[in-house]
Amino acid sequence: MSTHPAPSPPPAPDPESGAGPVPDPPPAWTITRGRPDRAETAAVLAVLTAWLGRTRAPAPAPPPPPARAAWDRPPARPLPRAGTWRPH
């Protein structure tokens, strides 16, 4: 994958600002041939490694949740159904 900047048109002067020509936009890259050589492959891999394999320290783990209080825990066994006092 060989990339060369596409030719850009000359900048047009901005008549309102009077500051002269407008700076060129960033170059648009085009592939000029289908098979990359070793240098191009190494350059692409270096860029992808820099972008995707950032070597930052991982984010710290969140603190563990606090233990639930006794009044906030579910009962050890289910409560009896409400509505009748007779055994089932």
N, CA, C and O atoms as CSV, one atom per row, in Angstrom:
chain,resi,resn,atom,element,x,y,z
A,1,MET,N,N,0.855,-1.168,0.000
A,1,MET,CA,C,0.000,0.000,0.000
A,1,MET,C,C,0.895,1.222,0.000
A,1,MET,O,O,1.407,1.621,1.046
A,2,SER,N,N,1.079,1.792,-1.114
A,2,SER,CA,C,1.883,2.994,-1.224
A,2,SER,C,C,0.950,4.190,-1.184
A,2,SER,O,O,-0.032,4.258,-1.922
A,3,THR,N,N,1.267,5.110,-0.331
A,3,THR,CA,C,0.408,6.285,-0.218
A,3,THR,C,C,1.200,7.523,-0.575
A,3,THR,O,O,2.313,7.731,-0.092
A,4,HIS,N,N,0.627,8.317,-1.401
A,4,HIS,CA,C,1.215,9.579,-1.794
A,4,HIS,C,C,0.143,10.642,-1.662
A,4,HIS,O,O,-1.022,10.381,-1.962
A,5,PRO,N,N,0.509,11.831,-1.220
A,5,PRO,CA,C,-0.521,12.863,-1.107
A,5,PRO,C,C,-1.046,13.236,-2.490
A,5,PRO,O,O,-0.288,13.385,-3.449
A,6,ALA,N,N,-2.346,13.381,-2.558
A,6,ALA,CA,C,-2.954,13.815,-3.813
A,6,ALA,C,C,-2.609,15.284,-4.024
A,6,ALA,O,O,-2.539,16.045,-3.059
A,7,PRO,N,N,-2.396,15.688,-5.259
A,7,PRO,CA,C,-2.076,17.102,-5.490
A,7,PRO,C,C,-3.256,17.975,-5.084
A,7,PRO,O,O,-4.413,17.661,-5.362
A,8,SER,N,N,-2.936,19.060,-4.432
A,8,SER,CA,C,-4.005,19.968,-4.002
A,8,SER,C,C,-3.933,21.244,-4.833
A,8,SER,O,O,-2.857,21.656,-5.265
A,9,PRO,N,N,-5.088,21.861,-5.051
A,9,PRO,CA,C,-5.085,23.106,-5.818
A,9,PRO,C,C,-4.420,24.220,-5.017
A,9,PRO,O,O,-4.373,24.148,-3.789
A,10,PRO,N,N,-3.913,25.227,-5.678
A,10,PRO,CA,C,-3.295,26.334,-4.935
A,10,PRO,C,C,-4.345,27.037,-4.087
A,10,PRO,O,O,-5.505,27.138,-4.487
A,11,PRO,N,N,-3.943,27.521,-2.922
A,11,PRO,CA,C,-4.918,28.170,-2.037
A,11,PRO,C,C,-5.422,29.479,-2.640
A,11,PRO,O,O,-4.670,30.252,-3.234
A,12,ALA,N,N,-6.702,29.690,-2.467
A,12,ALA,CA,C,-7.303,30.936,-2.947
A,12,ALA,C,C,-7.193,31.985,-1.847
A,12,ALA,O,O,-7.423,31.675,-0.678
A,13,PRO,N,N,-6.849,33.205,-2.194
A,13,PRO,CA,C,-6.763,34.239,-1.157
A,13,PRO,C,C,-8.148,34.575,-0.627
A,13,PRO,O,O,-9.136,34.576,-1.361
A,14,ASP,N,N,-8.191,34.854,0.649
A,14,ASP,CA,C,-9.452,35.233,1.290
A,14,ASP,C,C,-9.579,36.749,1.194
A,14,ASP,O,O,-8.837,37.469,1.861
A,15,PRO,N,N,-10.505,37.247,0.377
A,15,PRO,CA,C,-10.575,38.697,0.186
A,15,PRO,C,C,-11.050,39.442,1.425
A,15,PRO,O,O,-10.738,40.623,1.581
A,16,GLU,N,N,-11.793,38.790,2.306
A,16,GLU,CA,C,-12.339,39.504,3.467
A,16,GLU,C,C,-11.299,39.729,4.553
A,16,GLU,O,O,-11.292,40.783,5.189
A,17,SER,N,N,-10.417,38.756,4.777
A,17,SER,CA,C,-9.479,38.898,5.888
A,17,SER,C,C,-8.275,39.751,5.517
A,17,SER,O,O,-7.723,40.451,6.365
A,18,GLY,N,N,-7.867,39.695,4.260
A,18,GLY,CA,C,-6.708,40.464,3.853
A,18,GLY,C,C,-5.408,39.883,4.366
A,18,GLY,O,O,-4.364,40.525,4.250
A,19,ALA,N,N,-5.441,38.673,4.935
A,19,ALA,CA,C,-4.247,38.080,5.521
A,19,ALA,C,C,-3.454,37.271,4.514
A,19,ALA,O,O,-2.411,36.722,4.868
A,20,GLY,N,N,-3.899,37.179,3.296
A,20,GLY,CA,C,-3.161,36.419,2.294
A,20,GLY,C,C,-3.812,35.081,2.030
A,20,GLY,O,O,-5.002,34.899,2.284
A,21,PRO,N,N,-3.028,34.142,1.518
A,21,PRO,CA,C,-3.610,32.849,1.142
A,21,PRO,C,C,-4.047,32.033,2.359
A,21,PRO,O,O,-3.476,32.141,3.445
A,22,VAL,N,N,-5.065,31.221,2.143
A,22,VAL,CA,C,-5.575,30.331,3.187
A,22,VAL,C,C,-4.659,29.109,3.232
A,22,VAL,O,O,-4.249,28.629,2.176
A,23,PRO,N,N,-4.319,28.581,4.428
A,23,PRO,CA,C,-3.425,27.419,4.488
A,23,PRO,C,C,-4.063,26.201,3.822
A,23,PRO,O,O,-5.284,26.046,3.800
A,24,ASP,N,N,-3.189,25.334,3.276
A,24,ASP,CA,C,-3.656,24.115,2.611
A,24,ASP,C,C,-4.342,23.185,3.608
A,24,ASP,O,O,-3.938,23.110,4.769
A,25,PRO,N,N,-5.376,22.480,3.160
A,25,PRO,CA,C,-5.963,21.447,4.025
A,25,PRO,C,C,-5.007,20.263,4.111
A,25,PRO,O,O,-4.092,20.158,3.294
A,26,PRO,N,N,-5.197,19.372,5.078
A,26,PRO,CA,C,-4.322,18.202,5.156
A,26,PRO,C,C,-4.413,17.394,3.864
A,26,PRO,O,O,-5.471,17.360,3.235
A,27,PRO,N,N,-3.327,16.746,3.461
A,27,PRO,CA,C,-3.341,16.023,2.185
A,27,PRO,C,C,-4.260,14.810,2.239
A,27,PRO,O,O,-4.379,14.150,3.271
A,28,ALA,N,N,-4.906,14.528,1.115
A,28,ALA,CA,C,-5.708,13.313,0.980
A,28,ALA,C,C,-4.791,12.232,0.428
A,28,ALA,O,O,-4.107,12.452,-0.572
A,29,TRP,N,N,-4.769,11.076,1.062
A,29,TRP,CA,C,-3.845,10.026,0.674
A,29,TRP,C,C,-4.538,9.038,-0.244
A,29,TRP,O,O,-5.698,8.685,-0.031
A,30,THR,N,N,-3.824,8.595,-1.261
A,30,THR,CA,C,-4.369,7.624,-2.202
A,30,THR,C,C,-3.413,6.449,-2.329
A,30,THR,O,O,-2.203,6.600,-2.160
A,31,ILE,N,N,-3.956,5.290,-2.625
A,31,ILE,CA,C,-3.144,4.095,-2.846
A,31,ILE,C,C,-2.791,4.059,-4.325
A,31,ILE,O,O,-3.675,4.086,-5.181
A,32,THR,N,N,-1.492,3.997,-4.625
A,32,THR,CA,C,-1.080,4.049,-6.022
A,32,THR,C,C,-0.744,2.678,-6.583
A,32,THR,O,O,-0.659,2.521,-7.801
A,33,ARG,N,N,-0.553,1.684,-5.732
A,33,ARG,CA,C,-0.314,0.330,-6.232
A,33,ARG,C,C,-0.859,-0.654,-5.211
A,33,ARG,O,O,-1.099,-0.291,-4.060
A,34,GLY,N,N,-1.051,-1.881,-5.623
A,34,GLY,CA,C,-1.764,-2.838,-4.792
A,34,GLY,C,C,-0.945,-3.617,-3.791
A,34,GLY,O,O,-1.510,-4.072,-2.797
A,35,ARG,N,N,0.369,-3.806,-3.986
A,35,ARG,CA,C,1.162,-4.652,-3.110
A,35,ARG,C,C,2.158,-3.810,-2.317
A,35,ARG,O,O,3.037,-3.188,-2.914
A,36,PRO,N,N,2.046,-3.774,-0.992
A,36,PRO,CA,C,2.993,-2.975,-0.205
A,36,PRO,C,C,4.350,-3.667,-0.089
A,36,PRO,O,O,4.436,-4.894,-0.129
A,37,ASP,N,N,5.397,-2.874,0.053
A,37,ASP,CA,C,6.713,-3.454,0.289
A,37,ASP,C,C,6.957,-3.515,1.797
A,37,ASP,O,O,6.088,-3.142,2.585
A,38,ARG,N,N,8.131,-3.983,2.191
A,38,ARG,CA,C,8.416,-4.167,3.619
A,38,ARG,C,C,8.392,-2.852,4.397
A,38,ARG,O,O,7.883,-2.805,5.517
A,39,ALA,N,N,8.931,-1.800,3.819
A,39,ALA,CA,C,8.977,-0.515,4.528
A,39,ALA,C,C,7.567,0.026,4.755
A,39,ALA,O,O,7.258,0.537,5.831
A,40,GLU,N,N,6.718,-0.087,3.742
A,40,GLU,CA,C,5.345,0.404,3.898
A,40,GLU,C,C,4.579,-0.433,4.912
A,40,GLU,O,O,3.815,0.103,5.715
A,41,THR,N,N,4.782,-1.746,4.876
A,41,THR,CA,C,4.117,-2.616,5.843
A,41,THR,C,C,4.572,-2.279,7.255
A,41,THR,O,O,3.749,-2.209,8.168
A,42,ALA,N,N,5.861,-2.071,7.447
A,42,ALA,CA,C,6.375,-1.722,8.773
A,42,ALA,C,C,5.818,-0.383,9.237
A,42,ALA,O,O,5.500,-0.219,10.415
A,43,ALA,N,N,5.699,0.574,8.323
A,43,ALA,CA,C,5.165,1.884,8.700
A,43,ALA,C,C,3.702,1.778,9.105
A,43,ALA,O,O,3.284,2.378,10.095
A,44,VAL,N,N,2.923,1.018,8.343
A,44,VAL,CA,C,1.502,0.857,8.675
A,44,VAL,C,C,1.353,0.136,10.005
A,44,VAL,O,O,0.533,0.533,10.832
A,45,LEU,N,N,2.131,-0.915,10.223
A,45,LEU,CA,C,2.053,-1.629,11.495
A,45,LEU,C,C,2.469,-0.747,12.664
A,45,LEU,O,O,1.893,-0.851,13.747
A,46,ALA,N,N,3.453,0.111,12.466
A,46,ALA,CA,C,3.871,1.015,13.541
A,46,ALA,C,C,2.758,1.994,13.892
A,46,ALA,O,O,2.513,2.272,15.066
A,47,VAL,N,N,2.087,2.515,12.868
A,47,VAL,CA,C,0.991,3.461,13.130
A,47,VAL,C,C,-0.162,2.755,13.830
A,47,VAL,O,O,-0.709,3.273,14.803
A,48,LEU,N,N,-0.534,1.572,13.340
A,48,LEU,CA,C,-1.634,0.845,13.974
A,48,LEU,C,C,-1.296,0.446,15.405
A,48,LEU,O,O,-2.155,0.495,16.285
A,49,THR,N,N,-0.057,0.053,15.638
A,49,THR,CA,C,0.350,-0.286,16.997
A,49,THR,C,C,0.276,0.935,17.904
A,49,THR,O,O,-0.142,0.833,19.057
A,50,ALA,N,N,0.679,2.082,17.388
A,50,ALA,CA,C,0.621,3.302,18.196
A,50,ALA,C,C,-0.822,3.692,18.492
A,50,ALA,O,O,-1.134,4.137,19.596
A,51,TRP,N,N,-1.698,3.525,17.511
A,51,TRP,CA,C,-3.102,3.920,17.719
A,51,TRP,C,C,-3.866,2.924,18.579
A,51,TRP,O,O,-4.589,3.309,19.498
A,52,LEU,N,N,-3.699,1.641,18.273
A,52,LEU,CA,C,-4.534,0.636,18.917
A,52,LEU,C,C,-3.896,0.017,20.148
A,52,LEU,O,O,-4.608,-0.434,21.045
A,53,GLY,N,N,-2.590,-0.014,20.210
A,53,GLY,CA,C,-1.927,-0.675,21.320
A,53,GLY,C,C,-1.308,0.311,22.275
A,53,GLY,O,O,-0.144,0.169,22.650
A,54,ARG,N,N,-2.042,1.272,22.661
A,54,ARG,CA,C,-1.500,2.285,23.571
A,54,ARG,C,C,-1.032,1.615,24.849
A,54,ARG,O,O,-1.702,0.728,25.378
A,55,THR,N,N,0.097,2.034,25.332
A,55,THR,CA,C,0.678,1.409,26.515
A,55,THR,C,C,0.434,2.279,27.738
A,55,THR,O,O,1.366,2.694,28.427
A,56,ARG,N,N,-0.807,2.535,27.983
A,56,ARG,CA,C,-1.157,3.262,29.199
A,56,ARG,C,C,-1.440,2.256,30.305
A,56,ARG,O,O,-1.746,1.094,30.039
A,57,ALA,N,N,-1.337,2.703,31.517
A,57,ALA,CA,C,-1.681,1.836,32.634
A,57,ALA,C,C,-3.188,1.585,32.597
A,57,ALA,O,O,-3.957,2.492,32.281
A,58,PRO,N,N,-3.612,0.369,32.917
A,58,PRO,CA,C,-5.047,0.100,32.903
A,58,PRO,C,C,-5.761,0.907,33.975
A,58,PRO,O,O,-5.167,1.305,34.978
A,59,ALA,N,N,-7.027,1.136,33.746
A,59,ALA,CA,C,-7.822,1.888,34.719
A,59,ALA,C,C,-7.887,1.088,36.020
A,59,ALA,O,O,-7.983,-0.139,35.987
A,60,PRO,N,N,-7.835,1.767,37.154
A,60,PRO,CA,C,-7.895,1.031,38.420
A,60,PRO,C,C,-9.253,0.354,38.580
A,60,PRO,O,O,-10.273,0.850,38.101
A,61,ALA,N,N,-9.244,-0.778,39.259
A,61,ALA,CA,C,-10.487,-1.513,39.492
A,61,ALA,C,C,-11.379,-0.711,40.433
A,61,ALA,O,O,-10.877,-0.054,41.345
A,62,PRO,N,N,-12.684,-0.755,40.228
A,62,PRO,CA,C,-13.570,-0.025,41.138
A,62,PRO,C,C,-13.541,-0.671,42.521
A,62,PRO,O,O,-13.272,-1.867,42.638
A,63,PRO,N,N,-13.811,0.095,43.553
A,63,PRO,CA,C,-13.793,-0.482,44.897
A,63,PRO,C,C,-14.928,-1.501,45.042
A,63,PRO,O,O,-15.955,-1.383,44.374
A,64,PRO,N,N,-14.747,-2.496,45.908
A,64,PRO,CA,C,-15.810,-3.489,46.083
A,64,PRO,C,C,-17.041,-2.836,46.709
A,64,PRO,O,O,-16.912,-1.869,47.460
A,65,PRO,N,N,-18.221,-3.350,46.410
A,65,PRO,CA,C,-19.414,-2.754,47.005
A,65,PRO,C,C,-19.421,-2.996,48.510
A,65,PRO,O,O,-18.905,-4.012,48.977
A,66,PRO,N,N,-19.991,-2.088,49.259
A,66,PRO,CA,C,-20.029,-2.283,50.712
A,66,PRO,C,C,-20.930,-3.471,51.063
A,66,PRO,O,O,-21.851,-3.813,50.322
A,67,ALA,N,N,-20.641,-4.089,52.208
A,67,ALA,CA,C,-21.466,-5.210,52.666
A,67,ALA,C,C,-22.870,-4.708,52.970
A,67,ALA,O,O,-23.053,-3.621,53.517
A,68,ARG,N,N,-23.852,-5.516,52.608
A,68,ARG,CA,C,-25.230,-5.090,52.838
A,68,ARG,C,C,-25.579,-5.230,54.314
A,68,ARG,O,O,-25.130,-6.163,54.980
A,69,ALA,N,N,-26.371,-4.310,54.813
A,69,ALA,CA,C,-26.808,-4.347,56.205
A,69,ALA,C,C,-27.842,-5.460,56.370
A,69,ALA,O,O,-28.416,-5.927,55.387
A,70,ALA,N,N,-28.081,-5.885,57.620
A,70,ALA,CA,C,-29.016,-6.977,57.886
A,70,ALA,C,C,-30.417,-6.636,57.388
A,70,ALA,O,O,-31.114,-7.508,56.868
A,71,TRP,N,N,-30.829,-5.407,57.536
A,71,TRP,CA,C,-32.182,-5.032,57.106
A,71,TRP,C,C,-32.303,-4.972,55.586
A,71,TRP,O,O,-33.413,-4.922,55.055
A,72,ASP,N,N,-31.163,-4.977,54.879
A,72,ASP,CA,C,-31.181,-4.875,53.423
A,72,ASP,C,C,-31.019,-6.242,52.745
A,72,ASP,O,O,-31.113,-6.329,51.521
A,73,ARG,N,N,-30.780,-7.300,53.512
A,73,ARG,CA,C,-30.588,-8.632,52.941
A,73,ARG,C,C,-31.922,-9.348,52.795
A,73,ARG,O,O,-32.848,-9.096,53.567
A,74,PRO,N,N,-32.030,-10.235,51.819
A,74,PRO,CA,C,-33.255,-11.036,51.740
A,74,PRO,C,C,-33.292,-12.036,52.893
A,74,PRO,O,O,-32.243,-12.397,53.426
A,75,PRO,N,N,-34.474,-12.484,53.281
A,75,PRO,CA,C,-34.553,-13.441,54.395
A,75,PRO,C,C,-33.913,-14.777,54.009
A,75,PRO,O,O,-33.781,-15.102,52.829
A,76,ALA,N,N,-33.522,-15.539,55.025
A,76,ALA,CA,C,-32.878,-16.823,54.780
A,76,ALA,C,C,-33.860,-17.810,54.164
A,76,ALA,O,O,-33.455,-18.640,53.351
A,77,ARG,N,N,-35.114,-17.746,54.518
A,77,ARG,CA,C,-36.147,-18.590,53.914
A,77,ARG,C,C,-37.330,-17.699,53.567
A,77,ARG,O,O,-37.496,-16.640,54.173
A,78,PRO,N,N,-38.137,-18.093,52.627
A,78,PRO,CA,C,-39.239,-17.222,52.210
A,78,PRO,C,C,-40.249,-17.012,53.327
A,78,PRO,O,O,-40.466,-17.890,54.162
A,79,LEU,N,N,-40.847,-15.863,53.329
A,79,LEU,CA,C,-41.889,-15.554,54.301
A,79,LEU,C,C,-43.157,-16.321,53.940
A,79,LEU,O,O,-43.390,-16.601,52.764
A,80,PRO,N,N,-43.990,-16.669,54.942
A,80,PRO,CA,C,-45.246,-17.352,54.621
A,80,PRO,C,C,-46.173,-16.420,53.834
A,80,PRO,O,O,-46.112,-15.198,53.972
A,81,ARG,N,N,-47.022,-17.019,53.013
A,81,ARG,CA,C,-47.949,-16.215,52.229
A,81,ARG,C,C,-48.904,-15.483,53.148
A,81,ARG,O,O,-49.346,-16.023,54.162
A,82,ALA,N,N,-49.210,-14.287,52.798
A,82,ALA,CA,C,-50.169,-13.507,53.573
A,82,ALA,C,C,-51.581,-13.853,53.108
A,82,ALA,O,O,-51.772,-14.293,51.974
A,83,GLY,N,N,-52.575,-13.655,53.986
A,83,GLY,CA,C,-53.967,-13.801,53.590
A,83,GLY,C,C,-54.688,-14.947,54.256
A,83,GLY,O,O,-55.919,-14.964,54.241
A,84,THR,N,N,-54.005,-15.890,54.829
A,84,THR,CA,C,-54.696,-16.986,55.506
A,84,THR,C,C,-53.872,-17.429,56.707
A,84,THR,O,O,-52.642,-17.385,56.685
A,85,TRP,N,N,-54.580,-17.861,57.770
A,85,TRP,CA,C,-53.904,-18.349,58.961
A,85,TRP,C,C,-53.957,-19.867,59.026
A,85,TRP,O,O,-53.332,-20.475,59.896
A,86,ARG,N,N,-54.697,-20.480,58.115
A,86,ARG,CA,C,-54.805,-21.936,58.143
A,86,ARG,C,C,-53.605,-22.558,57.434
A,86,ARG,O,O,-53.110,-21.992,56.460
A,87,PRO,N,N,-53.135,-23.700,57.899
A,87,PRO,CA,C,-52.041,-24.358,57.187
A,87,PRO,C,C,-52.523,-24.862,55.834
A,87,PRO,O,O,-53.712,-25.125,55.653
A,88,HIS,N,N,-51.676,-24.987,54.960
A,88,HIS,CA,C,-52.043,-25.395,53.599
A,88,HIS,C,C,-52.009,-26.868,53.440
A,88,HIS,O,O,-52.291,-27.378,52.356
